[in-house]
Amino acid sequence: MCELVGVSKSGYYNWLSRPEAATKVRRRKLALLVESEFKASDMTYGYRRITAALKRKGAVVSPDTPPPPSCGRRV
C-alpha cells in the first residue's frame, strides 16, 4: 500500500509513532465541551450561547473557531 501512495515504509511507521498535535488535542476537548453544553441546553443553544456559556466556565473559546465535525448532525 505504501508504494501505491508513494510513501516509504519507514516514513509511514514514523508518521504513526508521532505524538498527537496540541491543536488536535485542544479541539477534541473543546468539541466535548461544546457537545456537553449543547445537550445540557436540551439542544436549543446556538453557537453564540454555547460560546458565552463556555467562557463563563473559564474555557478559552473564540467564536471564530471552526465547529467540530459533529456539528450539524442531530444527536
N, C-alpha and C positions, 0 to 999 in steps of 0.2 A: 504494500500500500504506500510506503514511503516513496518508492520510485514513481508511482502514479502522480503524486503531488509535487515531486521534485525536492524532497527533503531527505537528508541523510538520517540513518537510524540513530546515530549518536545525537544529532540535533533534536530529533523527536523526543528521545528519552531525557535530554537536558531540559527541554521545554516542560515535560511532565513533572520534573522534580523542582521546578521553580516555585517559590512561595507565592501565595496569592497577593495581588496588588492591594495596597492600602485603600485605594479608591473603591475597588470592588467590595472589600470587606465593609467599608463605611456605607456604601449604597445598599448592601444586603441588610445591614442593621436598620438603616433608615426605612427600607421597604417594610420590614417587620413592624416598625413603629407606626408607619402610615396605615398599614393594614389593621393593626390593633385599634388605632384611633377611629378608623372608618367603621369597624364593626361595633365599637363602643357607642357610636352615634346612631346605631340602628341603620347604618348605610345611608345616612342622609347628608353628611357633611361633604362639601366640595373641597377643592384644593386650598382655597383661602382659609376656611375654618380649620382644616387639618393643620395647615402651616401655623396658624395662630395658636392652636392648642398645643402643638409640639414645642413651639417657642416658649409658651408659658411653663412647660415642663422642663425647660432647660436644654432641649435638643438644638443643635446647630443646624438650622434649616434655612434654605433660600427658596423663594417662590420660583426662581429660575432653574432650579434643579430639575432635570427631566424626570418624569414619573417612572416608577418601576414598571417592568414589562407586564406585571399582573394587572395594572390599572386598565380600565376599560372593559374588563371581564366582570361579569356578575359573580359574586362569591356566594 
